[in-house]
Amino acid sequence: MRTQADTSEQIMAAARSMVQARGYNALSFRDVAASVGVKSASVHYHFPTKGDLAAALARRYTEEGMDYLDTLLARGEDYRACLARYVAIFRRALEDGNRMCLCGIMAAENEDLPAAVRAEVAAFTNANVAWLTGLLAGRRPGTSPELARARGAAIYAAVAGAQLVARGRNDIAVYDAIMGAFADTGLFD
């Protein structure tokens, strides 16, 4: 027998996959319910509104992502290895059925998002920029906080943008080529 926690986790997994493939606007409780094998009312029981579900997805996505990135730092991975693993996260979404970063695809629908979802998507962006800023500051301790933050934001925007362009062309080689070009221009140095 399935527990409430199991059902909630299955709902979150199905919804995450759907949002990464089609975006927030295409998220349907009916489709989530069918994927999980429950009634729509069960989805509503766990997440009263689509906004509640999307906010929970974005919050968890941010937490899991930051846990992974913080683990890289805790293991003592060097700057290049950490950055390569960071870039690989976005590539893996493309490898998984040409999907997008969950918060990236929702950010593209910003005007359609409830305030709570917008806040969680912004938190994801802020967490990524902060992590990259810390990574850059650790590499060059004399860098001003403003410059490190600007570079962190540039790297985040470059990686997320490259993912979007590659998805639009349904060609992961486009992502790899863009990442190579960024490396050649010194963005990652």
Disulfide bonds with the S-S distance in Angstrom:
none
